[in-house]
Amino acid sequence: MKDRNPAASAPLPVDIDLLLEAGDWPPESELLGLVERSVGAVVDELQPGWTGQSELSVVFCDDARIQELNAQWRGKDKPTNVLSFPAFEPEEDVQPPMLGDIVMAAETVLREAELENKPLENHICHLLVHGLLHLLGYDHESDEEAEEMEALERRVLARLAIPDPYA
């Protein structure tokens, strides 16, 4: 996986708070590297539109915990791979000081990576990018929104040398 491009060697404009809550995840230091690279690729893709310093919380948990959250907040009593909880209503071209929370479930993420025959690290990065784009106001409720979000995901993942997950 490529690091951020050399022109983007400045520190990330996002402070990352990582919590390894539960689940069979890679070591915390490895997860932090994946989060930093994924966030960096999103920031690089959205430049110069990124404004100011923001904070992001990323929680790595297990299926039981994400199922609770999914039931409580979305009315879906089942595990899912990733949930995003924006701290503020996204505004066009302005990042709030706190972006929100991304929560990922170990068993579901690992199972998906195995089923799709892709490296776990690539799948984690894709879900981080997907979750962050939700925090920034992107969605996939309509076909048009889905096309826009997926195109942006593809461009960001290409920056990370990750194959197109939608191919």
C-alpha angles and dihedrals in degrees: 000000000000121000121233113295117273092249088062096057093124116106117277114270086224126079108212124214108192125192121187097199105163144329138071099293131154114267116297093247090056092047091050089053091052091049093048093048093046094048090044091054091051091049091048092049093049095046130156087022094069111102130192133334120308138181127230130190119207120189122192109199141149133269093263092059096044090048089057091050093045091051093046099045105025103025091239111126097203137083121267133186101245139003128192125205113189115212092208137017104270117249122204112267094351123099115206120229089254116038096187139238133317114196123191131189120222103210095046094045093048093046092050092049091051094045092049092043094233131133112270091232091057092050092048090051092049092051091046090052091046092049093047092050089054089053088052092055103266118134142170103216094118129038091248093051091046092052092050094046095045092049090053091047090052092052093048093047091048087059086058093046090244116146119246106278091201096054 
